[in-house]
Amino acid sequence: MQGDPRARFAEQLREVRSLAGGLSLSALAKCSPVLTTSVLSTVLRGEFTRAPRWEVVWALVTACRTLGADQFGNLPRGLRDLSAEQVWRDRHRALVEVLEMHKTIPAAADNTASHLPVAPAPQAGPTHLVGNMGSQAPVDQMVQAHTINGGVHQYHQTSRPVVALPYRWGTVPLRAGAFQDRDAARMIEGALGYGDAVVLTSDGPATTSVLSGLGGVGKTQLAVDYAERQWDAHEIDLLVWVTTGSREAIVSSYAGLAADLTGVEDADPEQGARRLLGWLASSTARWLVVLDDVQSPRDVRDWWPPHSPTGRVVVTTRRRDAALRGHRRRVVEVGVFSEAEALAYLEEALAGQAHLIDGAARLAAELGLLPVALAQAAAYTLDRALTCAEYRVLVTDRQRTLASVLPDPEGLPDQHEQTVAATWSLSIEHANRLPPIGLAGVVLEVASVLDPNGIPVEVFTAPAVLSLLAERTGREVSADQAREGLACLHRLSLITLDARSPARAVRVHGLVQRVTRENQSDEALPALVRLTADALWEVWPEVERDPQLAQVLRANTDAVAVAGGDRMWEPDGHEVLFRAGNSLGEVGLVAEAVDYFQRLYATATRCLGPDHPDTLTTRHNLARWRGQAGDPAGAATAFEALLTDQLRVLGPDHPSTLTTRSSIAYWRGEAGDLAGAAAALEELLTDRLRVLGSDHPDTLTTRHNIARSRGQAGDPAGAAAALEELLTDRLRILGSDHPHTLTTRHNLARWRGQAGDPAGAAAAFEALLTDQLRVLGPDHPSTLTTRHEIAYWRGEAGDLAGATAAFEELLTDELRVLGPDHPHTLITRHNIAGGRGQAGDPAGATAALEELLTDRLRILGPDHPHTLTTRHNLAHWRGQAGDPAWSAAAFEALLTDQLRVLGPDHPSTLTTRHNIAHWRGQAGDPAGAVTAFEELLADRLRVLGPDHPHTLTTRNNLAYWRNRLDREDG
């Protein structure tokens, strides 16, 4: 104990009072009959000759604990350790013993110098006697004008011996067990190292380092590590640790330290605190001040330690306010452990029982690599002899709360004051008190059921969320105010708000989410989940122009579905669940879409039953993406089974029943039954005109599909004429920028090209591209598809070089936007290979198609129509490169698979038979070619009719090989 023991004892009591919120004497006096305001005043000012009774001291400390817990919701950081009973028994005993040894010591109010002996400080370097302002002799007494009220009121100050350097002030927390030397520790070294250029806004080294981050990431431990290493290395003469629970705690600590350093004890704590700042500014001693756990920038606004060539400052805080930044201050964002650090921590913490480490990596990931959570998890596993894998099972059990799988408060490790479950409660309360008052907590509730890895800000400004905020606060809330609520959470490090990544602007730790969710009542959580799902639906763009945003929205839908569970199906399936699945397919992830809807169908059946409309809708989507994944026959079969149930449950005229009939026709056509598809569409059009009317979008879609069917049946001119009529109606009903209108223009251009006008098709696609760039954006899949068509029809019009260049440019953009495995990217590679062959490089085309085939087999599988098409073209260009025998054999092998997958009448199967006949002739067997073409002609007449272009081509080739055979025989 340094200086007057009564003053030091009183200062320690004032520190407890300050940490409890600066309680008034009257409030404290109400807590115990042994406490009166006069007794409290005497004890807290140190104005006693004999030590106060133990009952008085403990009653005062207990009152501070009780009232502090009531005020803050729990014991503030630091108060718990500083108010432990054994600590105060030891302090009281020491005070009694010292005062008994020195009974001649006058009370502090006597204004005479203290003559107590000063215990020597540990010698860690040269010893300095420290005087007032660093150079002057201690001042025995000073007189200041305070108030003019009939005279001059004096603040009397006592003088006492100064301490010797090196010197430590305050209680530095112990280093945590298994402390990890983290990258963040080196960032502190870099920020504070003299001569280092790591600074923010100054032309010299940073002398103040602000460690900011979520509660529990280890900011205090990093500060402890830095301070103790500096002390052990004799790099500092004065180490000051201040637990900054409030402004009063800072002022009180500063004043006490000033008395030790200058020998002058000010009755006014603020005067003493200013004395310390003056001493720090002028002293040549090397000092480090740590302000731990700053609750508000307001608390340190007037009490930042001064810039000094020999001083350094470390501040830890959960706040991110701009006010924490300033001249020669460096803000270091402290995050969670890296994976390697987390694993190393668990290995070291469990070193005594190494067998418990099993499953450590997965447990660390489940706990979000949060240091405080890992520490408490290690304590729990050690206490109960659980392996990390066994503990992870407990943590992931949705029937358990997080609090139930953490140590009891008495069993917390490393001087932890709270469990993880309670770590952030005070921060949430603070955020909720920041203007706009009352929003931050509700916003965090919404974030708690979304994806921790990134949430678009727009979700929090959606009408559904604004309505919730208004309901909770009782006032209208604007989108700007909702964004300010997010900013409040960011300032308290409860979320990370990054405007540089709009799609993932809001991030929140998974354990913060879990604690927030578990604080919701059983009645409130289902409503919160449905409302958040509403918000996702509201912000989901009708046209997905931004693939990253779409991916983020899907991830958030998955998160809210997990948080909501079966509640997402009460009273029916939420529409955002279906939107997310269709989004997968629309960006080319068709296999993933099939898997998604298979899982959704199982959930819908369990929650709603097999005949619920939402269950039937799920079956519809599953069948659709099954076809898109390369199984058109399977899709047609699934839709036919669905139609049977819809007719029974919904009736024949229900819009969903009619839509299923449309899908059956479409997939029949894709499976090769063009005549059956056309007939089904004509019947459907009759019923849709009767039920929905001529201008209904579904009626227009049926007309669109009939036109397409005509083209596929060999009448491209008829298809183009039908689409021209449809375009007129769609422009009138939907407008020029509607996606369906743009799709009609796309197909009209295509069938014009198929009808023999490739140049006109290219021009029409170029005009369409201009509008799609404006309406959909450059990276939308439909825009990229139009660029693909432009390149294709340029080639068909004879501009092979221009087509190849356009395909190459398109491939670059598709790789960037869609990725290398997207079906559209693979199609572009397919067409680039074909362009090489058409440009006179069949060997180059063959090599490119061999590479493509490898990828299509890996991504799509051997039976996907696109994989079969690649094998078809590879056989073609291999023959063109001079190997007709290999080509004929390859086509024979392909035919076997097409007969199995597509059936004998599919157009692609018939085309392969055409090529087999051709390459037989090229390989020197004109008789075999004639026989094959005769058999093929009979089937094409039956399947396609006599006027289909493919039928005409077969007749032409049959005539050619008959003439060749006749010439050879002749």
LINMO-V970274 format. One record per residue. RES is the residue in one small letter. PSI is psi as a letter, one per 30 degrees, with the letter a starting at -180 (999 if undefined). Layout:
res=RES psi=PSI
res=RES psi=PSI
This chain:
res=m psi=k
res=q psi=k
res=g psi=a
res=d psi=j
res=p psi=e
res=r psi=e
res=a psi=e
res=r psi=e
res=f psi=e
res=a psi=e
res=e psi=e
res=q psi=e
res=l psi=e
res=r psi=e
res=e psi=e
res=v psi=e
res=r psi=e
res=s psi=e
res=l psi=f
res=a psi=g
res=g psi=g
res=g psi=h
res=l psi=k
res=s psi=l
res=l psi=e
res=s psi=e
res=a psi=e
res=l psi=e
res=a psi=f
res=k psi=f
res=c psi=f
res=s psi=k
res=p psi=f
res=v psi=f
res=l psi=k
res=t psi=l
res=t psi=e
res=s psi=e
res=v psi=e
res=l psi=e
res=s psi=e
res=t psi=e
res=v psi=e
res=l psi=f
res=r psi=f
res=g psi=g
res=e psi=i
res=f psi=k
res=t psi=e
res=r psi=l
res=a psi=k
res=p psi=l
res=r psi=k
res=w psi=e
res=e psi=e
res=v psi=e
res=v psi=e
res=w psi=e
res=a psi=e
res=l psi=e
res=v psi=e
res=t psi=e
res=a psi=e
res=c psi=e
res=r psi=e
res=t psi=e
res=l psi=e
res=g psi=e
res=a psi=e
res=d psi=e
res=q psi=e
res=f psi=f
res=g psi=f
res=n psi=l
res=l psi=k
res=p psi=l
res=r psi=k
res=g psi=e
res=l psi=e
res=r psi=e
res=d psi=e
res=l psi=f
res=s psi=g
res=a psi=k
res=e psi=e
res=q psi=e
res=v psi=e
res=w psi=f
res=r psi=e
res=d psi=e
res=r psi=e
res=h psi=e
res=r psi=e
res=a psi=e
res=l psi=e
res=v psi=e
res=e psi=e
res=v psi=e
res=l psi=e
res=e psi=e
res=m psi=f
res=h psi=i
res=k psi=f
res=t psi=f
res=i psi=k
res=p psi=l
res=a psi=l
res=a psi=f
res=a psi=f
res=d psi=f
res=n psi=g
res=t psi=l
res=a psi=k
res=s psi=k
res=h psi=g
res=l psi=k
res=p psi=k
res=v psi=k
res=a psi=k
res=p psi=k
res=a psi=l
res=p psi=k
res=q psi=j
res=a psi=g
res=g psi=a
res=p psi=k
res=t psi=k
res=h psi=k
res=l psi=k
res=v psi=j
res=g psi=l
res=n psi=k
res=m psi=g
res=g psi=f
res=s psi=f
res=q psi=l
res=a psi=l
res=p psi=k
res=v psi=k
res=d psi=e
res=q psi=k
res=m psi=l
res=v psi=k
res=q psi=k
res=a psi=k
res=h psi=d
res=t psi=k
res=i psi=j
res=n psi=i
res=g psi=g
res=g psi=a
res=v psi=k
res=h psi=k
res=q psi=k
res=y psi=j
res=h psi=k
res=q psi=k
res=t psi=l
res=s psi=l
res=r psi=l
res=p psi=k
res=v psi=l
res=v psi=l
res=a psi=k
res=l psi=l
res=p psi=l
res=y psi=k
res=r psi=k
res=w psi=k
res=g psi=l
res=t psi=j
res=v psi=k
res=p psi=l
res=l psi=l
res=r psi=k
res=a psi=k
res=g psi=k
res=a psi=h
res=f psi=k
res=q psi=k
res=d psi=j
res=r psi=l
res=d psi=e
res=a psi=e
res=a psi=e
res=r psi=f
res=m psi=e
res=i psi=e
res=e psi=e
res=g psi=e
res=a psi=e
res=l psi=f
res=g psi=k
res=y psi=k
res=g psi=f
res=d psi=k
res=a psi=g
res=v psi=i
res=v psi=l
res=l psi=d
res=t psi=g
res=s psi=l
res=d psi=g
res=g psi=l
res=p psi=k
res=a psi=k
res=t psi=f
res=t psi=k
res=s psi=k
res=v psi=j
res=l psi=j
res=s psi=k
res=g psi=l
res=l psi=k
res=g psi=k
res=g psi=f
res=v psi=f
res=g psi=g
res=k psi=e
res=t psi=e
res=q psi=e
res=l psi=e
res=a psi=e
res=v psi=e
res=d psi=e
res=y psi=e
res=a psi=e
res=e psi=e
res=r psi=e
res=q psi=e
res=w psi=e
res=d psi=f
res=a psi=g
res=h psi=h
res=e psi=f
res=i psi=k
res=d psi=f
res=l psi=k
res=l psi=j
res=v psi=k
res=w psi=j
res=v psi=k
res=t psi=j
res=t psi=i
res=g psi=f
res=s psi=l
res=r psi=e
res=e psi=e
res=a psi=e
res=i psi=e
res=v psi=e
res=s psi=e
res=s psi=e
res=y psi=e
res=a psi=e
res=g psi=e
res=l psi=e
res=a psi=e
res=a psi=e
res=d psi=e
res=l psi=e
res=t psi=f
res=g psi=g
res=v psi=k
res=e psi=j
res=d psi=k
res=a psi=e
res=d psi=j
res=p psi=e
res=e psi=e
res=q psi=e
res=g psi=e
res=a psi=e
res=r psi=e
res=r psi=e
res=l psi=e
res=l psi=e
res=g psi=e
res=w psi=e
res=l psi=e
res=a psi=e
res=s psi=f
res=s psi=k
res=t psi=f
res=a psi=l
res=r psi=k
res=w psi=l
res=l psi=k
res=v psi=k
res=v psi=j
res=l psi=j
res=d psi=k
res=d psi=h
res=v psi=k
res=q psi=e
res=s psi=k
res=p psi=f
res=r psi=e
res=d psi=e
res=v psi=g
res=r psi=e
res=d psi=g
res=w psi=g
res=w psi=k
res=p psi=k
res=p psi=l
res=h psi=k
res=s psi=k
res=p psi=f
res=t psi=g
res=g psi=l
res=r psi=l
res=v psi=k
res=v psi=k
res=v psi=k
res=t psi=k
res=t psi=l
res=r psi=f
res=r psi=l
res=r psi=g
res=d psi=k
res=a psi=f
res=a psi=f
res=l psi=f
res=r psi=l
res=g psi=a
res=h psi=k
res=r psi=h
res=r psi=k
res=r psi=k
res=v psi=j
res=v psi=j
res=e psi=j
res=v psi=k
res=g psi=a
res=v psi=l
res=f psi=l
res=s psi=l
res=e psi=e
res=a psi=e
res=e psi=e
res=a psi=e
res=l psi=e
res=a psi=e
res=y psi=e
res=l psi=e
res=e psi=e
res=e psi=e
res=a psi=e
res=l psi=g
res=a psi=e
res=g psi=f
res=q psi=i
res=a psi=f
res=h psi=f
res=l psi=f
res=i psi=f
res=d psi=k
res=g psi=g
res=a psi=e
res=a psi=e
res=r psi=e
res=l psi=e
res=a psi=e
res=a psi=e
res=e psi=e
res=l psi=g
res=g psi=g
res=l psi=g
res=l psi=k
res=p psi=e
res=v psi=e
res=a psi=e
res=l psi=e
res=a psi=e
res=q psi=e
res=a psi=e
res=a psi=e
res=a psi=e
res=y psi=e
res=t psi=e
res=l psi=e
res=d psi=e
res=r psi=g
res=a psi=h
res=l psi=k
res=t psi=l
res=c psi=e
res=a psi=e
res=e psi=e
res=y psi=e
res=r psi=e
res=v psi=e
res=l psi=e
res=v psi=e
res=t psi=f
res=d psi=j
res=r psi=f
res=q psi=f
res=r psi=k
res=t psi=l
res=l psi=e
res=a psi=f
res=s psi=f
res=v psi=g
res=l psi=l
res=p psi=l
res=d psi=l
res=p psi=e
res=e psi=f
res=g psi=g
res=l psi=k
res=p psi=l
res=d psi=h
res=q psi=g
res=h psi=k
res=e psi=f
res=q psi=l
res=t psi=l
res=v psi=e
res=a psi=f
res=a psi=f
res=t psi=e
res=w psi=g
res=s psi=e
res=l psi=e
res=s psi=e
res=i psi=e
res=e psi=e
res=h psi=e
res=a psi=e
res=n psi=f
res=r psi=f
res=l psi=k
res=p psi=k
res=p psi=k
res=i psi=k
res=g psi=g
res=l psi=e
res=a psi=e
res=g psi=e
res=v psi=e
res=v psi=e
res=l psi=e
res=e psi=e
res=v psi=e
res=a psi=f
res=s psi=f
res=v psi=g
res=l psi=a
res=d psi=k
res=p psi=f
res=n psi=f
res=g psi=k
res=i psi=k
res=p psi=k
res=v psi=e
res=e psi=f
res=v psi=e
res=f psi=f
res=t psi=g
res=a psi=l
res=p psi=e
res=a psi=e
res=v psi=e
res=l psi=e
res=s psi=e
res=l psi=e
res=l psi=e
res=a psi=e
res=e psi=e
res=r psi=e
res=t psi=f
res=g psi=g
res=r psi=l
res=e psi=k
res=v psi=k
res=s psi=l
res=a psi=e
res=d psi=e
res=q psi=e
res=a psi=e
res=r psi=e
res=e psi=e
res=g psi=e
res=l psi=e
res=a psi=e
res=c psi=e
res=l psi=e
res=h psi=e
res=r psi=e
res=l psi=g
res=s psi=g
res=l psi=f
res=i psi=l
res=t psi=k
res=l psi=j
res=d psi=j
res=a psi=f
res=r psi=f
res=s psi=i
res=p psi=e
res=a psi=f
res=r psi=h
res=a psi=e
res=v psi=k
res=r psi=k
res=v psi=k
res=h psi=k
res=g psi=e
res=l psi=e
res=v psi=e
res=q psi=e
res=r psi=e
res=v psi=e
res=t psi=e
res=r psi=e
res=e psi=f
res=n psi=f
res=q psi=k
res=s psi=l
res=d psi=f
res=e psi=e
res=a psi=e
res=l psi=e
res=p psi=e
res=a psi=e
res=l psi=e
res=v psi=e
res=r psi=e
res=l psi=e
res=t psi=e
res=a psi=e
res=d psi=e
res=a psi=e
res=l psi=e
res=w psi=e
res=e psi=e
res=v psi=f
res=w psi=j
res=p psi=k
res=e psi=e
res=v psi=j
res=e psi=i
res=r psi=f
res=d psi=j
res=p psi=e
res=q psi=e
res=l psi=e
res=a psi=e
res=q psi=e
res=v psi=e
res=l psi=e
res=r psi=e
res=a psi=e
res=n psi=e
res=t psi=e
res=d psi=e
res=a psi=e
res=v psi=f
res=a psi=e
res=v psi=e
res=a psi=e
res=g psi=f
res=g psi=b
res=d psi=f
res=r psi=f
res=m psi=f
res=w psi=g
res=e psi=j
res=p psi=f
res=d psi=l
res=g psi=k
res=h psi=k
res=e psi=f
res=v psi=f
res=l psi=e
res=f psi=e
res=r psi=e
res=a psi=e
res=g psi=e
res=n psi=e
res=s psi=e
res=l psi=e
res=g psi=e
res=e psi=f
res=v psi=g
res=g psi=f
res=l psi=i
res=v psi=e
res=a psi=e
res=e psi=e
res=a psi=e
res=v psi=e
res=d psi=e
res=y psi=e
res=f psi=f
res=q psi=e
res=r psi=e
res=l psi=e
res=y psi=e
res=a psi=e
res=t psi=e
res=a psi=e
res=t psi=e
res=r psi=e
res=c psi=e
res=l psi=f
res=g psi=l
res=p psi=f
res=d psi=g
res=h psi=k
res=p psi=e
res=d psi=e
res=t psi=e
res=l psi=e
res=t psi=e
res=t psi=e
res=r psi=e
res=h psi=e
res=n psi=e
res=l psi=e
res=a psi=e
res=r psi=e
res=w psi=f
res=r psi=e
res=g psi=e
res=q psi=f
res=a psi=g
res=g psi=g
res=d psi=i
res=p psi=e
res=a psi=e
res=g psi=e
res=a psi=e
res=a psi=e
res=t psi=e
res=a psi=e
res=f psi=e
res=e psi=e
res=a psi=e
res=l psi=e
res=l psi=e
res=t psi=e
res=d psi=e
res=q psi=e
res=l psi=e
res=r psi=e
res=v psi=e
res=l psi=f
res=g psi=l
res=p psi=f
res=d psi=g
res=h psi=k
res=p psi=e
res=s psi=e
res=t psi=e
res=l psi=e
res=t psi=e
res=t psi=e
res=r psi=e
res=s psi=e
res=s psi=e
res=i psi=e
res=a psi=e
res=y psi=e
res=w psi=f
res=r psi=e
res=g psi=e
res=e psi=f
res=a psi=f
res=g psi=f
res=d psi=i
res=l psi=e
res=a psi=e
res=g psi=e
res=a psi=e
res=a psi=e
res=a psi=e
res=a psi=e
res=l psi=e
res=e psi=e
res=e psi=e
res=l psi=e
res=l psi=e
res=t psi=e
res=d psi=e
res=r psi=e
res=l psi=e
res=r psi=e
res=v psi=e
res=l psi=f
res=g psi=l
res=s psi=f
res=d psi=g
res=h psi=k
res=p psi=e
res=d psi=e
res=t psi=e
res=l psi=e
res=t psi=e
res=t psi=e
res=r psi=e
res=h psi=e
res=n psi=e
res=i psi=e
res=a psi=e
res=r psi=e
res=s psi=e
res=r psi=e
res=g psi=e
res=q psi=f
res=a psi=g
res=g psi=g
res=d psi=i
res=p psi=e
res=a psi=e
res=g psi=e
res=a psi=e
res=a psi=e
res=a psi=e
res=a psi=e
res=l psi=e
res=e psi=e
res=e psi=e
res=l psi=e
res=l psi=e
res=t psi=e
res=d psi=e
res=r psi=e
res=l psi=e
res=r psi=e
res=i psi=e
res=l psi=f
res=g psi=l
res=s psi=f
res=d psi=g
res=h psi=k
res=p psi=e
res=h psi=e
res=t psi=e
res=l psi=e
res=t psi=e
res=t psi=e
res=r psi=e
res=h psi=e
res=n psi=e
res=l psi=e
res=a psi=e
res=r psi=e
res=w psi=f
res=r psi=e
res=g psi=e
res=q psi=f
res=a psi=g
res=g psi=g
res=d psi=i
res=p psi=e
res=a psi=e
res=g psi=e
res=a psi=e
res=a psi=e
res=a psi=e
res=a psi=e
res=f psi=e
res=e psi=e
res=a psi=e
res=l psi=e
res=l psi=e
res=t psi=e
res=d psi=e
res=q psi=e
res=l psi=e
res=r psi=e
res=v psi=e
res=l psi=f
res=g psi=l
res=p psi=f
res=d psi=g
res=h psi=k
res=p psi=e
res=s psi=e
res=t psi=e
res=l psi=e
res=t psi=e
res=t psi=e
res=r psi=e
res=h psi=e
res=e psi=e
res=i psi=e
res=a psi=e
res=y psi=e
res=w psi=f
res=r psi=e
res=g psi=e
res=e psi=f
res=a psi=g
res=g psi=f
res=d psi=i
res=l psi=e
res=a psi=e
res=g psi=e
res=a psi=e
res=t psi=e
res=a psi=e
res=a psi=e
res=f psi=e
res=e psi=e
res=e psi=e
res=l psi=e
res=l psi=e
res=t psi=e
res=d psi=e
res=e psi=e
res=l psi=e
res=r psi=e
res=v psi=e
res=l psi=f
res=g psi=l
res=p psi=f
res=d psi=g
res=h psi=k
res=p psi=e
res=h psi=e
res=t psi=e
res=l psi=e
res=i psi=e
res=t psi=e
res=r psi=e
res=h psi=e
res=n psi=e
res=i psi=e
res=a psi=e
res=g psi=e
res=g psi=e
res=r psi=e
res=g psi=e
res=q psi=f
res=a psi=g
res=g psi=g
res=d psi=i
res=p psi=e
res=a psi=e
res=g psi=e
res=a psi=e
res=t psi=e
res=a psi=e
res=a psi=e
res=l psi=e
res=e psi=e
res=e psi=e
res=l psi=e
res=l psi=e
res=t psi=e
res=d psi=e
res=r psi=e
res=l psi=e
res=r psi=e
res=i psi=e
res=l psi=f
res=g psi=l
res=p psi=f
res=d psi=f
res=h psi=k
res=p psi=e
res=h psi=e
res=t psi=e
res=l psi=e
res=t psi=e
res=t psi=e
res=r psi=e
res=h psi=e
res=n psi=e
res=l psi=e
res=a psi=e
res=h psi=e
res=w psi=f
res=r psi=e
res=g psi=e
res=q psi=f
res=a psi=g
res=g psi=g
res=d psi=i
res=p psi=e
res=a psi=e
res=w psi=e
res=s psi=e
res=a psi=e
res=a psi=e
res=a psi=e
res=f psi=e
res=e psi=e
res=a psi=e
res=l psi=e
res=l psi=e
res=t psi=e
res=d psi=e
res=q psi=e
res=l psi=e
res=r psi=e
res=v psi=e
res=l psi=f
res=g psi=l
res=p psi=f
res=d psi=g
res=h psi=k
res=p psi=e
res=s psi=e
res=t psi=e
res=l psi=e
res=t psi=e
res=t psi=e
res=r psi=e
res=h psi=e
res=n psi=e
res=i psi=e
res=a psi=e
res=h psi=e
res=w psi=f
res=r psi=e
res=g psi=e
res=q psi=f
res=a psi=g
res=g psi=g
res=d psi=i
res=p psi=e
res=a psi=e
res=g psi=e
res=a psi=e
res=v psi=e
res=t psi=e
res=a psi=e
res=f psi=e
res=e psi=e
res=e psi=e
res=l psi=e
res=l psi=e
res=a psi=e
res=d psi=e
res=r psi=e
res=l psi=e
res=r psi=e
res=v psi=e
res=l psi=f
res=g psi=l
res=p psi=f
res=d psi=g
res=h psi=k
res=p psi=e
res=h psi=e
res=t psi=e
res=l psi=e
res=t psi=e
res=t psi=e
res=r psi=e
res=n psi=e
res=n psi=e
res=l psi=e
res=a psi=e
res=y psi=e
res=w psi=f
res=r psi=e
res=n psi=e
res=r psi=e
res=l psi=e
res=d psi=e
res=r psi=e
res=e psi=e
res=d psi=e
res=g psi=999
